[in-house]
Amino acid sequence: MHNRNDLRLAVDIGGTFTDTVLVDGQGHILATTKTPTTPENPTLGALAGAEHVLAATGADWSQIAGFIHGTTLATNALIERRGAVVATVTSEGFRDILEIAYERRYSQYEINLVKPDLIVSRGRAFTIGGRMDARGQELQPLDEETVRRLTGELAACGAEAVAICLMHAYANPAHELRLRDLLLAAMPGLVISLSHEVSPEAREFDRLSTTIANAYIQPQMASYLIDFQARFSDQGLTCPILMMTAAGA
């Protein structure tokens, strides 16, 4: 039986297997296991792995002081196209940021070129008046009068999540924040991703693309993580669950 209360648990859920490692406070590996991933509910496979390493060492849930969780579920959802129905809202005049991109063609002379699936079709791309410059100075106030029309368009296209990417929001996010508040007041269940929070960088195509990816997987990942936290808490876990990012942070 381990009497120390500084054990750390790491769970990595992949598409096929879930790897679980239990270490002590000095980083010494106490137990490891590999269990089949349970696609219908990946949390179940993670719980099975955690219970295995705890049983193998005689440790208890209350002794776990650190929990790190990594998963490819978000990446898999993008690859397999299993995300939410996403709409975009960009600054007036910039509806076709995705379509235009960098105006590059991977097959320059192909007349009937078929572009890759961009997740958001043009029919779910909307705009709103208002403009910031590159220094974050307001050139034109946000057109709040058109929000009623915008909410109708979002509802009509069946949007479950919205990616908002307004011009130069990385320099001044005031318009994105205000638009989010107005949309949530009218559509409380809407999932909204703001470009200045997801990718506060210049160049609208890159920023919008990243924000769309975030909006696409956010509803699925949010419900998954809520369930993951609840099930482990029910077992007796008391420490926070930390997520490992793709950058290893």
Secondary structure, DSSP 8 states (H G I E B T S, - for coil): ----S-EEEEEEE-SSEEEEEEE-TT--EEEEEEEE--TT-HHHHHHHHHHHHHHHHT--GGGEEEEEEEESHHHHHHHHT-S--EEEEEETT-TTHHHHTTS--SSTT-TT------SS-GGGEEEE--EE-TTS-EEE---GGGHHHHHHHHHHTT-SEEEEE-TTTTT--HHHHHHHHHHHHH-TT-EEEEHHHH---S-HHHHHHHHHHHHHHHHHHHHHHHHHHHHHHHHT--S-EEE--TT--
